Amino acid sequence: MNLKFKYFVTLLLALTLSFGVLTAAGLAQEKEKLVVGTSAGFPPFEIMEEGELVGFDVDLMEAIAEEQGFELKWQDIAFASLIPALDAGKIDAVAAAMTIKPERDKKVDFSDPYWSADQAVIVREDSDINVVQALMGGRMIGAQTGTTGAGWVKEQLVEKGIISGNVSRHYDTYVMAVRDLVNGRLDSVVVDTPVANTFTERQPVKIIAKLITGEQYGLAVKEGNSELLAKLNAGLEEVRDSGKYDEIVKKWFG
């Protein structure tokens, strides 16, 4: 091999490697970044474990992101602040077991539903109060601010005059509410059924009633962001069709 030919081969190889590196870098840059807001403290949908955000919603969004080519960045903020953050452009989407409700639908656009739930009433494991005493007996009731549980207490108990006075407390997370329940600062907590089931496995609490509300959870985007909404719906459909959705359900709900 003469020196000129050897030089040509070396130069060609160098250019090929450089092109490969640049192409890979270009592909990495093409991945769309998506800031997703959630509210940890709602197991098993989103919860902090050993400093890491995990849960059903987290795995579901990661699976959708993989299908649609998103790169996710998570933001853990108070549930009641999620829609304002979305409206202000601080986050691009919400994945927080958010119930699709008409009043919310006026402010955001929801994806196709991905989960169904009702509400449950939980009390301490050693409590002997029944559901009538818990909800109508002037006992202290807890719920998470901005949730359908808090809305149910307001609409069905406070506004109908069944309870009055300072007998309900709102919390940033259900983890805080259940902690106060266990410590005797609350007599009951109204929370979504799948979350109630999880708390009964992790804390000394029990379910004494289920409230049939027929809720459905959806992912949320800023109102009018039809392009992102279409991608999320397409990704959700792909995750369902591939069987990945069932795997995530089995992981978090058995």
C-alpha positions in Angstrom: 0.0 0.0 0.0 1.6 3.3 -1.1 1.6 6.3 1.2 -1.0 8.3 -0.8 -3.5 5.4 -0.8 -2.9 4.8 2.9 -3.5 8.5 3.6 -6.7 8.4 1.6 -8.0 5.4 3.5 -7.2 7.0 6.8 -8.9 10.2 5.8 -12.0 8.4 4.5 -12.2 6.4 7.8 -11.9 9.6 9.9 -14.6 11.3 7.9 -16.9 8.3 8.2 -16.5 8.1 11.9 -17.0 11.9 12.3 -20.2 11.7 10.1 -21.5 8.9 12.4 -20.8 10.9 15.5 -22.5 14.0 14.0 -25.5 11.9 12.8 -25.9 10.3 16.3 -25.7 13.7 17.9 -28.3 15.1 15.4 -30.7 12.3 16.2 -30.3 12.8 19.9 -31.1 16.5 19.4 -34.2 15.7 17.4 -35.8 14.1 20.4 -38.6 16.3 21.6 -38.3 17.4 25.2 -41.5 17.2 27.3 -41.8 18.7 30.8 -44.4 16.6 32.7 -46.0 17.8 35.9 -47.2 15.4 38.6 -47.9 15.4 42.3 -46.1 12.7 44.2 -48.0 11.4 47.2 -50.7 9.5 45.3 -49.6 5.9 45.4 -49.4 3.8 43.3 -49.8 6.4 40.6 -47.0 8.7 41.7 -44.9 8.5 44.8 -41.3 9.3 45.9 -39.4 6.2 47.0 -35.8 6.7 48.2 -35.7 10.1 46.5 -36.9 8.7 43.1 -40.2 9.4 41.5 -42.0 6.2 40.6 -45.5 4.9 40.0 -48.1 3.8 37.4 -48.3 7.3 35.8 -44.5 7.5 35.6 -44.2 4.2 33.8 -47.1 4.9 31.5 -45.7 8.3 30.4 -42.2 6.8 30.0 -43.7 4.1 27.7 -45.6 6.7 25.7 -42.5 8.8 25.4 -40.6 5.8 24.1 -43.2 5.2 21.4 -43.4 8.9 20.4 -39.7 9.8 20.7 -40.1 12.2 23.7 -37.4 13.0 26.3 -39.2 13.5 29.6 -38.4 15.9 32.4 -40.5 15.5 35.5 -41.7 18.3 37.9 -43.2 17.4 41.2 -45.6 20.2 42.3 -48.8 20.5 44.4 -51.8 19.0 42.7 -53.8 22.2 42.9 -51.0 24.0 41.0 -50.8 21.6 38.1 -53.4 23.3 35.8 -52.1 26.8 36.6 -48.5 25.6 35.8 -49.8 24.1 32.5 -51.6 27.3 31.6 -48.5 29.4 32.4 -46.4 27.2 30.1 -44.2 26.0 33.0 -45.0 22.4 32.1 -46.1 20.8 28.8 -48.3 18.0 30.2 -49.8 16.6 33.4 -49.7 12.9 34.4 -51.2 12.8 37.9 -54.2 10.6 38.0 -56.3 13.6 37.1 -60.0 13.0 36.8 -61.6 14.3 33.6 -64.2 16.8 34.8 -66.2 19.4 32.8 -64.8 22.3 34.9 -61.2 21.1 34.3 -62.0 20.4 30.6 -62.7 24.1 30.2 -59.1 24.9 31.2 -57.1 22.0 29.7 -57.5 19.4 27.0 -57.6 15.8 28.1 -56.3 12.7 26.5 -58.3 9.6 26.0 -59.1 8.0 29.5 -56.5 5.5 30.8 -58.0 4.6 34.2 -61.4 4.3 35.9 -62.0 4.9 39.7 -64.5 5.8 42.4 -63.9 7.4 45.8 -63.4 5.5 49.1 -63.6 6.5 52.8 -60.7 5.3 54.9 -60.3 5.3 58.7 -57.8 4.0 61.2 -57.5 0.2 61.3 -58.6 0.2 65.0 -61.5 2.6 64.5 -65.0 1.4 65.1 -66.9 4.4 63.5 -69.1 3.6 60.5 -69.6 5.6 57.3 -72.5 7.6 58.7 -70.5 8.6 61.7 -67.4 9.3 59.6 -69.2 11.6 57.1 -72.2 13.0 58.9 -71.3 12.9 62.5 -69.2 16.1 62.8 -66.0 14.1 62.7 -62.8 15.5 61.1 -62.5 14.6 57.4 -59.4 15.0 55.3 -58.8 15.2 51.5 -56.1 16.5 49.1 -56.6 20.1 47.8 -58.0 20.3 44.3 -58.9 16.6 44.1 -62.3 15.0 43.4 -62.2 13.7 46.9 -62.1 17.3 48.3 -64.8 18.2 45.7 -67.1 15.4 46.9 -66.8 16.5 50.5 -67.6 20.1 49.5 -70.5 19.3 47.1 -72.1 16.4 48.9 -71.6 17.3 52.6 -70.8 21.0 53.0 -73.0 22.6 50.4 -75.9 20.3 51.3 -75.6 21.3 54.9 -74.8 17.8 56.1 -71.7 19.0 57.9 -70.9 22.5 59.0 -68.1 24.3 60.8 -64.4 23.5 60.6 -64.6 19.7 60.2 -62.7 19.2 57.0 -59.0 19.7 56.2 -57.2 19.9 52.9 -53.7 18.7 52.3 -51.1 19.1 49.6 -50.8 15.3 49.3 -52.7 12.3 50.4 -49.6 11.0 52.1 -49.9 14.0 54.5 -53.6 13.4 55.0 -53.2 9.7 55.8 -50.3 10.5 58.2 -52.6 12.8 60.1 -55.3 10.1 60.0 -52.9 7.5 61.5 -51.8 10.0 64.1 -55.4 10.7 65.2 -55.7 14.3 63.8 -58.3 13.1 61.4 -61.2 10.6 61.7 -61.5 9.8 58.0 -60.1 10.5 54.6 -61.9 10.6 51.3 -59.6 9.4 48.5 -59.7 7.6 45.1 -60.3 3.8 45.4 -57.1 2.5 43.9 -55.1 4.9 46.2 -57.1 3.8 49.2 -56.3 0.2 48.4 -52.6 1.0 48.3 -52.8 2.9 51.6 -54.4 -0.1 53.3 -51.4 -2.2 52.3 -48.9 0.3 53.6 -50.5 2.0 56.6 -52.8 0.8 59.5 -56.0 2.0 57.8 -59.0 0.4 56.3 -61.8 1.1 53.9 -65.3 1.5 55.3 -67.2 2.6 52.3 -66.9 3.1 48.5 -68.6 6.1 46.9 -69.6 5.4 43.3 -68.5 8.5 41.3 -67.6 6.8 38.0 -64.4 8.8 37.4 -61.9 8.5 34.5 -58.3 9.7 34.6 -56.7 11.4 31.6 -53.4 13.1 30.7 -53.7 16.8 30.3 -52.2 19.4 28.0 -52.7 23.1 27.6 -56.0 24.0 26.0 -55.5 24.1 22.2 -52.3 22.1 22.1 -53.9 19.6 19.6 -50.5 18.5 18.2 -49.2 17.2 21.6 -52.6 15.8 22.5 -52.7 13.8 19.3 -49.2 12.4 20.0 -50.1 11.4 23.6 -53.3 9.7 22.4 -51.3 7.9 19.6 -48.7 6.8 22.1 -51.3 5.6 24.6 -53.0 3.5 21.9 -49.6 2.0 20.9 -48.8 1.2 24.5 -52.1 -0.6 24.9 -51.8 -2.5 21.6 -48.3 -3.6 22.4 -49.3 -5.2 25.8 -47.0 -2.8 27.7 -50.0 -1.2 29.4 -51.1 -4.5 30.8 -47.5 -5.1 32.1 -47.6 -1.7 33.9 -51.0 -2.5 35.4 -49.7 -5.9 36.6 -46.6 -4.3 38.1 -48.5 -1.7 40.2 -51.8 -3.4 40.9 -51.0 -7.1 40.7 
